[in-house]
Amino acid sequence: MALQLDPDFVTAVHNLGTVNLTTGNAVEALKYFERAIEIDPKFVPAYGNLAVIHLGKGEKEEAIHNLQKNIGIAKF
C-alpha cells in the first residue's frame, strides 16, 4: 500500500477519502480529506469533497467556505 511507503502521499490519502465517501462512510472520508489538506493545503480536490460532505450534513456555510477555497486555489 502506498501509504505504508509514504504516509504523506497526498493522492493516496485523498483516494482513501474518496473510497470512503462513495461507500457511504462520510465520517471516515472527512478525516482523509482533512489529512490531505494538512499534507498539501493546495490540494484542490480535497476541498471540493469536503464541500460535498458538509452539504450532505446541511452545513451550507462550511460547504461554501470549502468551495471558495477550491476555486481560489484552482484560479478558474
N, C-alpha and C positions, 0 to 999 in steps of 0.2 A: 504494500500500500504506500502511496506517495507520501502520506503524512508521517509514516514511520521514518522515512528517509529525511524528510524536511517538514517539520510541523508548522513552518511558516509559509508553505506553498499555498499562496492565496487562492489560486484557481481550484485546487483540490478542496480546500476548506469551503469555498463557495459552492462547489459541486455537491458536497455533502448537505449543505443547506438546501439546495435545490431539490435533491432527492427527498429530503425530509418534508419539504413543503408540498411536493407533488404527491406524496403518500399520506398527506393529512396530518403530519406532525409539525404544526406551526411553532410550537414551543421550542422544540429542538432546532428547527430551522432558524429561528430567531437568533439562537446562540451562535450558530455557524456564520450567519451573515454579519453579526456584530463582531465576531472574531476576524472575519475577512477585512472589515473596515479598520480594526486595530492594526492588522498587519500592513494594510495599504489603504490609507484614508482616501486615496483617489481611485479606488476600485469601483467604478461606476455601477456594474450590475448589482452589487450588494445593496445599494441604496434603493434601487427600483424594487427589489424583492422585499426589503424592509417595508417599503410603502404598501406593497400588496398585503403583507401580514397585518400591518396597522389598520389598513382599510377594512380588512376582514373582521377585525376586532371592534370596528366602529370608532377607531381613533383617527378621525379625519385630519386633525391638525398635525399629528405626528406623521401621517401619510404624506401630507402636503410638504412638510418640512423635508422629508427624505427625497421626495420628487424634486424639490428645489435644489437640493444638494446634487442630485443626479444630473440635472440639467446644467447647473453651474460648473460642474466638473467636465461634463461632456462638451459644453460650449456649442450647442447646436446653432 
